Amino acid sequence: MTTTGSTGYDIIGDIHGHADALRALLRQLGYRQHNGCFRHPERQAIFAGDFIDRGPDNLGVIDIVRRMVDGGAALAVMGNHEYNAICYHTRHPQTGQPLRPHSAKNTAQHAAFLAEFAGRESLLVETIAWFRSLPLFLELEGLRVIHAEWDARLIRSLTGNGSQPTNTFCLDDHFLFRSVDDRTSEHRIIETLLKGTEIPLPAGCVLQDKDGFARQEIRVKWWQASGRTYREIAMLPDDQLPAIPNLPLTDNGRNIYPTGEKPVFFGHYWMRPPVRLLTPNATCVDFSVARGGVLCGYRWNGERKLHPENLLFV
């Protein structure tokens, strides 16, 4: 799936409407504009999803990423914000209602995108259709890319029936309409692959998420095999960890990415700088550019053991 002459991949994390940062990172990685598309003479970019929302230039980011993907200069996977946008702007054929309710919370999270697309209905329809074309994951020679969590069992359930190539999966209408029903396997797949596994906290423990909403669940460090307590596996900033009880986990059947597997790259988790690797074969490339952090990429050259010096950021 690389372009002719490609010798490696540059995996780029969540952009969230920050087109200037994206241009700066692409230039730092050696990409230059040619006929309106950023290209590298020997490499290919991979975008880990979440191009939109929050930032000031959603249109600019979409234009850059789409030109690169359509022109063969990049690959991309769907993020939960692209999935949410698809559902927000798609109505169920039976009920006529949006697949994602237009609640105050959902609309606020999508406000920057909505403002930029106001009065541009044809472009909106075209953009949502392009989002629909993005795969949920990429299984490439030597590496994997997904937005939030690589769960081999769920991915096998998508690719095992022979209806799509085994190295990727794109949403069809049947899957999309079922995915908004929380009783279905399709819903669980989206929640896991695009948002990450959540487990309930012990009774009485309540947290506030990054948007100020109360939560009684935590996302878990699925890449970390050593965690045995709620606090050890909680995907939270260090200053919030003391609020998590250091009690033994009650469910030991959680998904864990094996240390012997090929490298996997993902975004989604709003890591805080300093930029760093998580494990030798699994790392996040989302370092919170939309919240005062940096836009991060990893320059992959075929290695099975990841190197911290290959992390670049602006």
N, C-alpha and C positions, 0 to 999 in steps of 0.2 A: 504493500500500500504506500510505499514511498515513491516520490517522484524520481524520474531518471537521474542518476548521478547523486542522489542523496546519501550522505554518509552518517547521519545521525538525526536525532530529534531534539527539539527544544520545547519542553512542556511548560506551558504558561498558566498560571493560576487565575482565580476569580478577578474579573476586571471591573464589573459593576459600573459601567458608564464612564470610566476614566480613560478617555481616548488619548489624551496627551501622555499619560503614563505609559499606555500601550505603545504609542509611537516611539517613546524614548527607550523602552525596553527592547523593542524590535531592533532599533538602531544599535543598541549596545550589543545585541546578539549577532550583529552583522547583516541584518536584513536591510535592503534598500528598495525604494519604490521604483517599479518599472511598469509602465503602462497602467498606472493607477493601482498597482498591487505590490505589497511588500513581499520580496522574495530573497532567498539566500541561494547562492550558486551551488551549494553542496548539501544543504540541510533542509529540514521541513519542520514547521512548528506544529504543536498539538495544543489545542485550547481545552482546558479542563472544565469548561462550562461557567455559567453565571456571568454572561456578558452584560447583563442589563440590570436596571433598577439602582436606586440610591444616588448614583453619580450624575454629573452635569451633561454628559454627551453620549447618551445611549445610541443615537443615530450614527455618530462617528464610529463608535466601537463596532456596531453591527456592520457598517460599511467595510471597515478594515477586515474584520474576521471573515465576513461572507466572501469578499473578493479573494482573500487568500485561500479559503476552502474551495470555492468554485473554480479557482485558477490552478489548483493543484499544489499551492505553496504551503498548505496547512491541512491538518485534520482537526476535528473538534468533536467533543461529546456534549450531550445535553446536561445542563445544570438544573437544579430545582427551580430556579427563577425562570428559565425558558419553559419548563413544564408548567409552572404556575401561570405563565402568560398564555400558553396554549389553552389551558382550561378556562382562564378568565375571559378569553375572547372566542370561545367555542360553546355553542348551545347544544344541549342534548336533543337528538332528533325526535324523541318521544315527548319530553316534558317542555321543551322550548326554553328551559332555564340554563343559565351559564353553568358549565361544569365546575367552575370555582365561583362561589357566591361573591357578589359585589358588596361585601360587608365593609364597614368602616376600616377595620384592620387590614383586610386584603387590599382595599383600594389605596390605603396609605402606603403600604409596602410597594405598590406598583405606580406611585404617583409620578415619579420622574419620567418613567416610560410613557405614561398616559399624556403628560403635558407635551412631550416632544412629538407624539404622534397625533395630537389633536388636529382635526381637519385634514388628515392624510390617510383616509380610509383605505384607498387602494394599496398604499405602501404598507399599512398595517396588515392587511389580508396577505400580502405577499411575504411579509416578514414572519407571520405566524406559520404560514405554509413552509417556509424555510426552516424554522425551528422544528417543525414536525419531521423534517428529513434528517435531523441529527440523531446519531445512535446513542444508546444508553451507556455503552462502554466500547472500548477498543482492546482487542486481544491481538497484539502484534508480535512479530518475532523478537523475542528478547525483553519485552516489557508490556505492561498493561496500564490503561488509563481509564479512570472512572471519576465521576464527580464527587461521590461521598464515601462509598464503601464497596469493596470487592468481596462479594459473598459467592463463593464458587458453587454452592448448592443452588442458589437462586438463578445464577447465570446459566447453569446447565439446564435448568427448567425452561429457559427461554430458547436455548439453541439446540436442545436435544431432539426436537421433532423434525428437523430437516427442512423447515419451511423458510429459514433464512440462513445466510452464511454463519458459520460457527464463530467467527471472530467479531461479530457485532450484532446489534438488534435495534431496529427502529419501530416506533409506535405505529400500529395500524388502528383503524377506527374501533374495532372490537376491543382491543387491548385498552385504548384510551378511555372509552366509555365505561368499561368495567373498573378501571383503575381509580375512579373517584368514589367507588363504593367500598367502604372500609371492611366489608365482609368478604372481599375477594382476594385471591392470591395475587392478582395484578396490583391491587392497592399495596399489599405488603412488599412487592418487588420495588415499586416506585419509592415507598417510604424508606426502604433499606438502601437501595443503590444510589438514590439521588439526595437523601437526607440523612442517612446513617441510623443505625440501630439505637433505639431509646429503651431504657428500662425504668420501671417505676422506682422512685426513692422509697426508703422505709417510711412508715406512717409518721406524719407530723413534720416531715421535712419539705420545705417549699423554697424555691429559688426564683430569682428574676432573670429572664433571658436578656439578650443584648438590646431588645426593643422595649424592655420594661414590663413584659408580661410575666405573670406568675406561672411557674412550671413545677410540676411534681414528678418530672421524669428527667433523666440525664442521658446525653449521648455518650457512647462508650468508645474507648480506644481499642478498636478491633484489630489494630496492627500490633498491639502489645500483649504478648502471651503471659507475662509475669504477674499481671494484676490479679489479686485474690479478694480485694475488698472494694466496696463502692467508691471509696476515695481514690484508690489506686487506678481504677479504670475510668473515672469520670473525665470527660473531655471538657474541661473548664480551665479558665485562667488560674494561675497559682494562688492569687489573692482570694479566690472564691472556694478553693478546695477545703479550707477549714470548716465550712458550713456543711460539708458532706460527711455523714457518719462513717467512721472507719470500721464498719461492720463487715463480716464475711458475706460474700455474695450468696444469694439463695438459689441462683440459677447458674450452673456451671456449663450449660450447653451453648454458650454464646459463640458467635463466629470469631475465629482468630486466624489471621493471615500467617501461614507457615513461614518460618525463617528460611527454608530452603527453596522457596518459590522465586521466580524471576521478579524483578522490581515492579512495584505498582506505584503509580503517581495519582494523586487526587487533590481536590481543593476543598471548599465548603466550610472549613472549620474555624475561620477567622483567627488563625494563629497570630500571636503578637511577636513583633521583632524582639530579639535578634533572629535573623533568618538562620535556620538550622535543619538538619536531618532529624527524622524521628527514629528510624531504625536503618540498618544497612541495606534493607530491600523494600522499604515502604516509606514514602514521605509525602507530606502535604506541601502544596505550592501556593496556598492561600495565606497571605500575610497581611490581610486587612487594609488593602489600599483605600477602601471606601470609609475607613474609620481612622485615618491618620497614620496608617501603616505604609507598607510598600507593595509594589507589584513585583511578583517574584516569578522566576523561571528556572528550570533545571536543564542544563546542557548535557544530554545523554549521548554517550559515544559507544554504546554496546556493553558497558560494564554490568556485571551481575551484582557487585557490591558498590553501592552508591558512594560518591565522594563529595564531601561538604564544599570543596572549592568549586564544584560545578553549579552551585546555587548562585544565581545572579539576580540583582534587583535594582529598582529605581524608586 
